[in-house]
Amino acid sequence: MVKLHQKYRDRGFEILAFPCNQFMGQESGCDLDIKKFVTEKFKAEFRLFSKIVVNGQDCHPLYKYLRAGSNLYDPVTKTFQEIPWNFAKFLVDSEGKVVKMFPPSDAPEIIETDLEKLL
């Protein structure tokens, strides 16, 4: 994702990262520790926000919105599937509409194809 950000940021692409500790405690540190880790280890230059909850009863409103606009929402039953694992990615257009949700296993190159269509 760092490489995608570097390649496309001058064309308006932004990454907004929201750490979450709901996936086997992978983000157990404080916000400053997490930021230090991603900037030093991965040279990340994108926006990193405070830790939030992405699943369950206390799900952050942003993730309720992202899930509602993606294939994680079933309009028939009006239920949401949970975010499957850390590093799930949502591609959102310039109007704020969710274009697609990419599971954590999808490589950045898969996202790049859809991203190119938006820029």
N, C-alpha and C positions, 0 to 999 in steps of 0.2 A: 504494500500500500504506500510505503514511503516513496518508492520509485514512480508510482502512478501520480502521486501528489507533485513530485518534482517535475514530471513531464508535462502535466496539464494545468498546474496552478496559474500560469500566465494566461490561460484561456478561460479562467473563471471557476475551475474545479476546486472545491474545498472539501477537506475531510474534517469531520467533527467526531472526535473520539470520546466515548463515555465509558470509562472503566466500570466494571461490575464484579463484585465478589461472590456472585451466586453460582459460579462454576468451579466447584472443588476448591474454593478459597484462593484462586489464582491472583487476585488483586487485593491481598490482605493489607498491604501497606497504606499509609496515608496518601493524600493527593500529591504532596510534594515528592514523596518517595517514588510513586508511580511515574510522575513526570520526569524525574531524574533518570529513572531506568529507561524509559522509551527514547529520551533525547540522547542519552549517552550510548546505549547499546545499538539503537536502530537509526540514530540521527534524525528522528522524527521532527518535523517543523510545522506540523499541522496543529490545529486547536485541540487541546486536551482539557476536558471539563472534569468536574468533580464526579466521584463515584456515585452511581445511581442503581436503582433496582429496576430490572427489565422484565421480570416475570412475577407472577403471583399477585396477591391482593394489594400490595404496596407498589405496584408497577408505576414508574414515572409516567406522567401524561404524554411526554414525547414518545415513549415506546408504545403506549396505547395507540397513539396516532399512527406510528410507523407500522405497527402490526395490523391495524384496521385497514390500511391501504395496500396490504400485501397479501400474498397467498397464505399467510398465517391466520387470516380471518375467514370464517365460514359464514356467509351472509344468511344461509338457510337456518342454521342453528344459533346464529349470533354469538358464536364462541370464538375464542382465540387459541391458537396453538402457542405453546411457549417458544421463546427463543431457544434453539436447540443447544447452543454452546457459545462460548466466548468467540468473538470475531465474526459473528453474523454481520452482514453488511447490507445497508439499504441505500439504493441509488434514488435520489430525490432530484426532480427537475428544478429549474429556476423559479417556478411558481409554487414550490413546496409540495408538489404531488409526488407520492411514492411511485416510482417507475417499476422497481423490482427489488425483491429481497434475495440476497445471495447467501446460501448457507456457509458456515465457517470453512467447509472443505473446498469451496470454490477458490481457485487461484486468481490473483489480480488480473491475469491475462483474460480471463473469462469476463470480468467486469469491464475491461477496456473496450471490448466490442460494443457493449451497450452505451458506455460513456461517450465514445466517439460520435454516436448518433445524436447525443444531446448537445454537444459543444459546437 
